Amino acid sequence: MHDPMLMLTSVIAVVTRAFGVQPAADRPDDRGAVSIEQVLWYAAAAISVAVVAAIIWSQIRDTASTPVQSPSAP
């Protein structure tokens, strides 16, 4: 099955490695500016929410599409 936390961790790891993001503590002080790290964290969070929602929606759709068996008397 799908593990949402594993998927979130994987997305964050891939995004931060792909863009070579430095931790905020290693950069000079630029208050008020939005860092690429913040943008990537929000993007990773949005993507992971979308992935989890798609997984849940597909499970709901699959369950809803199964036919209901009418009960029969013994």
N, C-alpha and C positions, 0 to 999 in steps of 0.2 A: 504494500500500500504506500501511499505518499506520506512523508513526514514533513509537515510545514516548517518546523524549526530547522531541520536539516536543509531544506530548500532555501530558507531565508539566509542562513549562514553561508551557504554556497553562493548565493547571489551577491551578498555583501563582499565575500572574499574575491570573487571574480571581478567585480566592479572596482574595488580598491586596488587590486593588482594590475588590472588593465590600464588604469589611469595613473599608476604610480603615486598614489596619494600619500602625502606626508602627514603625520599626526599634527594637530594644531599647535602643540607645544613646541615643535621644532621650527616654526616659522616666526618671523618678526611680528610685533604687535600691530595689527591693523584693525582697530575696533570699528564696528559698524559695517564692515565689508562682509559680504557673504562669500565664504570660502568654497572651493570646489568640493572639499570634503563634505560640507553640509549639504550641498546640492546632491552629491552622490548618495549620501545616507537617505535623504528624502526620496530620491528616485528608487533606491533599492527597497525601501519600505513600501512605496507605492506598487512596485512590481510584485513584491511578495504578497501583498494584500490581493492584488489581481489574480495571482496564481492560486492562492488559497480559495478565493471566491469561485474561480473556474472549477476547481476540484470539487468543492461542495455542490456547486450547481450541477455538474455532470452526475454526481451521485444521486442528487434529488431527481434529476430527469430520468436516470436509469431506473430508479425505484418507482417513479410515477408511471413509467411506460410498461411495467410488467402487468400482465392481466391479473385480475382478481378472480380467484376461484370461488364460485358460489358454494355455500355449504350444502351438503346433502344429508338427508335423514338416514340414520343407521338402519 
